[in-house]
Amino acid sequence: MRDIIRMIVVLGVLAAASGVLLAGVKSGTAAKIEYQQLKFVKGPAIKKIL
């Protein structure tokens, strides 16, 4: 019983750590992704329309 609880706790800690890491990567790259979307996707589309 004790081993099961320990495994659950370890899995929970690993899941929380990976979630925090993923959130950090997303917030760190959000500005660059937005810039590239404007430059390579929306910009040419607007120029094509106008």
VEXGU-306805 format. One record per residue: residue number from 1; residue in one letter; x, y, z of N, C-alpha, C, O in turn. Coordinates in nm, 2 decimals, always signed. Example, Ala and Ser with C-alpha at 12.3 -4.5 7.8 and 13.67 -1.06 7.14 Angstrom:
[1, 'a', [+1.32, -0.57, +0.78], [+1.23, -0.45, +0.78], [+1.32, -0.33, +0.78], [+1.42, -0.33, +0.85]]
[2, 's', [+1.28, -0.22, +0.71], [+1.37, -0.11, +0.71], [+1.29, +0.00, +0.79], [+1.34, +0.11, +0.80]]
REM end
This chain:
[1, 'm', [+0.08, -0.12, +0.00], [+0.00, +0.00, +0.00], [+0.09, +0.13, +0.00], [+0.06, +0.22, -0.07]]
[2, 'r', [+0.19, +0.12, +0.08], [+0.28, +0.24, +0.09], [+0.35, +0.26, -0.05], [+0.38, +0.38, -0.08]]
[3, 'd', [+0.39, +0.15, -0.12], [+0.45, +0.17, -0.25], [+0.36, +0.24, -0.35], [+0.40, +0.32, -0.43]]
[4, 'i', [+0.23, +0.20, -0.35], [+0.14, +0.26, -0.44], [+0.12, +0.41, -0.41], [+0.12, +0.49, -0.51]]
[5, 'i', [+0.12, +0.45, -0.29], [+0.11, +0.59, -0.26], [+0.23, +0.67, -0.30], [+0.22, +0.78, -0.35]]
[6, 'r', [+0.35, +0.60, -0.28], [+0.47, +0.67, -0.32], [+0.48, +0.68, -0.47], [+0.52, +0.79, -0.52]]
[7, 'm', [+0.43, +0.58, -0.55], [+0.43, +0.59, -0.69], [+0.34, +0.71, -0.74], [+0.37, +0.78, -0.83]]
[8, 'i', [+0.22, +0.72, -0.67], [+0.13, +0.82, -0.71], [+0.19, +0.96, -0.68], [+0.17, +1.05, -0.76]]
[9, 'v', [+0.25, +0.97, -0.57], [+0.32, +1.10, -0.54], [+0.43, +1.14, -0.64], [+0.44, +1.25, -0.68]]
[10, 'v', [+0.51, +1.04, -0.67], [+0.62, +1.07, -0.76], [+0.56, +1.10, -0.90], [+0.61, +1.19, -0.96]]
[11, 'l', [+0.46, +1.03, -0.94], [+0.40, +1.06, -1.07], [+0.34, +1.20, -1.07], [+0.34, +1.27, -1.17]]
[12, 'g', [+0.27, +1.24, -0.96], [+0.21, +1.37, -0.95], [+0.32, +1.48, -0.95], [+0.30, +1.58, -1.02]]
[13, 'v', [+0.43, +1.46, -0.89], [+0.54, +1.56, -0.89], [+0.60, +1.57, -1.03], [+0.62, +1.68, -1.08]]
[14, 'l', [+0.62, +1.46, -1.10], [+0.67, +1.46, -1.23], [+0.57, +1.53, -1.33], [+0.61, +1.61, -1.41]]
[15, 'a', [+0.45, +1.51, -1.31], [+0.35, +1.57, -1.40], [+0.34, +1.72, -1.37], [+0.33, +1.80, -1.47]]
[16, 'a', [+0.35, +1.76, -1.25], [+0.35, +1.90, -1.21], [+0.47, +1.97, -1.27], [+0.46, +2.08, -1.32]]
[17, 'a', [+0.59, +1.91, -1.25], [+0.71, +1.97, -1.30], [+0.71, +1.98, -1.46], [+0.75, +2.09, -1.51]]
[18, 's', [+0.66, +1.88, -1.52], [+0.65, +1.89, -1.67], [+0.55, +2.00, -1.71], [+0.57, +2.07, -1.81]]
[19, 'g', [+0.44, +2.01, -1.64], [+0.34, +2.12, -1.67], [+0.40, +2.26, -1.65], [+0.38, +2.35, -1.73]]
[20, 'v', [+0.48, +2.28, -1.54], [+0.54, +2.41, -1.52], [+0.64, +2.44, -1.63], [+0.65, +2.55, -1.68]]
[21, 'l', [+0.72, +2.33, -1.67], [+0.82, +2.35, -1.77], [+0.75, +2.39, -1.91], [+0.80, +2.48, -1.98]]
[22, 'l', [+0.64, +2.32, -1.94], [+0.57, +2.34, -2.06], [+0.51, +2.48, -2.06], [+0.51, +2.55, -2.16]]
[23, 'a', [+0.46, +2.53, -1.95], [+0.40, +2.66, -1.94], [+0.51, +2.77, -1.96], [+0.49, +2.87, -2.02]]
[24, 'g', [+0.63, +2.74, -1.90], [+0.74, +2.83, -1.92], [+0.78, +2.84, -2.06], [+0.81, +2.95, -2.11]]
[25, 'v', [+0.79, +2.73, -2.13], [+0.83, +2.73, -2.27], [+0.73, +2.81, -2.35], [+0.76, +2.88, -2.44]]
[26, 'k', [+0.60, +2.79, -2.33], [+0.49, +2.85, -2.40], [+0.50, +3.00, -2.38], [+0.49, +3.08, -2.48]]
[27, 's', [+0.52, +3.05, -2.26], [+0.52, +3.19, -2.23], [+0.65, +3.25, -2.29], [+0.65, +3.37, -2.32]]
[28, 'g', [+0.75, +3.18, -2.29], [+0.88, +3.23, -2.34], [+0.88, +3.24, -2.49], [+0.96, +3.32, -2.54]]
[29, 't', [+0.81, +3.16, -2.56], [+0.81, +3.16, -2.71], [+0.69, +3.23, -2.77], [+0.68, +3.24, -2.89]]
[30, 'a', [+0.59, +3.27, -2.69], [+0.47, +3.33, -2.74], [+0.49, +3.45, -2.83], [+0.43, +3.47, -2.93]]
[31, 'a', [+0.58, +3.54, -2.78], [+0.60, +3.66, -2.86], [+0.67, +3.63, -2.99], [+0.63, +3.69, -3.09]]
[32, 'k', [+0.76, +3.54, -2.99], [+0.83, +3.50, -3.12], [+0.73, +3.44, -3.22], [+0.74, +3.46, -3.34]]
[33, 'i', [+0.65, +3.35, -3.17], [+0.55, +3.29, -3.25], [+0.45, +3.39, -3.31], [+0.42, +3.38, -3.43]]
[34, 'e', [+0.41, +3.48, -3.23], [+0.32, +3.59, -3.27], [+0.38, +3.67, -3.38], [+0.32, +3.70, -3.48]]
[35, 'y', [+0.51, +3.71, -3.36], [+0.58, +3.79, -3.46], [+0.59, +3.71, -3.60], [+0.57, +3.77, -3.70]]
[36, 'q', [+0.62, +3.58, -3.59], [+0.64, +3.50, -3.71], [+0.51, +3.48, -3.78], [+0.50, +3.48, -3.90]]
[37, 'q', [+0.40, +3.47, -3.70], [+0.27, +3.46, -3.76], [+0.23, +3.59, -3.84], [+0.18, +3.58, -3.95]]
[38, 'l', [+0.26, +3.70, -3.78], [+0.23, +3.83, -3.85], [+0.32, +3.84, -3.97], [+0.27, +3.89, -4.08]]
[39, 'k', [+0.44, +3.81, -3.96], [+0.54, +3.83, -4.07], [+0.51, +3.73, -4.19], [+0.52, +3.77, -4.31]]
[40, 'f', [+0.49, +3.60, -4.16], [+0.49, +3.50, -4.27], [+0.35, +3.46, -4.31], [+0.33, +3.40, -4.42]]
[41, 'v', [+0.25, +3.48, -4.23], [+0.12, +3.43, -4.26], [+0.02, +3.55, -4.29], [-0.04, +3.56, -4.40]]
[42, 'k', [+0.00, +3.64, -4.19], [-0.09, +3.74, -4.21], [-0.04, +3.86, -4.30], [-0.12, +3.92, -4.37]]
[43, 'g', [+0.08, +3.89, -4.29], [+0.14, +4.00, -4.37], [+0.12, +3.97, -4.52], [+0.07, +4.05, -4.59]]
[44, 'p', [+0.17, +3.86, -4.57], [+0.15, +3.83, -4.71], [+0.01, +3.82, -4.75], [-0.03, +3.85, -4.87]]
[45, 'a', [-0.08, +3.77, -4.66], [-0.22, +3.76, -4.70], [-0.28, +3.90, -4.72], [-0.36, +3.92, -4.81]]
[46, 'i', [-0.24, +3.99, -4.63], [-0.29, +4.13, -4.64], [-0.24, +4.20, -4.76], [-0.31, +4.27, -4.84]]
[47, 'k', [-0.11, +4.18, -4.79], [-0.05, +4.23, -4.92], [-0.12, +4.18, -5.04], [-0.14, +4.25, -5.14]]
[48, 'k', [-0.16, +4.05, -5.04], [-0.22, +3.99, -5.15], [-0.36, +4.05, -5.17], [-0.40, +4.07, -5.29]]
[49, 'i', [-0.43, +4.08, -5.07], [-0.56, +4.13, -5.08], [-0.56, +4.28, -5.13], [-0.64, +4.32, -5.21]]
[50, 'l', [-0.46, +4.35, -5.07], [-0.45, +4.49, -5.11], [-0.37, +4.50, -5.24], [-0.35, +4.61, -5.29]]
REM end
